[in-house]
Amino acid sequence: MSQHKHVLSITDFQDTQHNTTFVIFSVYDDILGKYFEGEVKFLGGRPYGDIIHEERSSLSTECRQFVQETLLEKYNNMEFH
């Protein structure tokens, strides 16, 4: 289990008519000791965006996984509708 304390805050979200959900958020990466802002879009129930992309993200690997898992959980719990 992680000993790091990453913090994710949802800033805004929007559903489109094309079954796409955009989520804007900020996250504190406890490993890097920095705040980041990002946006992902959910398409077909999956999150996409550079901030959670394995090769393009500026987040630490652990924080990137935390963000992806947390957003997916919130999406599946219908928190963005």
Long-range contacts (C-beta under 8 A, 24 or more apart in sequence): 2-62, 2-66, 4-30, 4-31, 4-62, 4-63, 5-30, 6-30, 6-62, 6-63, 6-66, 6-67, 8-66, 8-67, 8-70, 8-71, 10-74, 10-79, 11-37, 13-80, 15-80, 15-81, 19-43, 19-44, 21-75, 21-80, 21-81, 23-47, 23-71, 23-75, 23-80, 25-67, 25-71, 27-59, 27-63, 27-66, 27-67, 29-59, 29-60, 29-63, 30-63, 31-60, 31-62, 31-63, 32-59, 32-60, 32-63, 38-67, 40-71, 42-75, 42-80, 45-75, 45-76, 46-72, 47-71, 47-72, 47-75
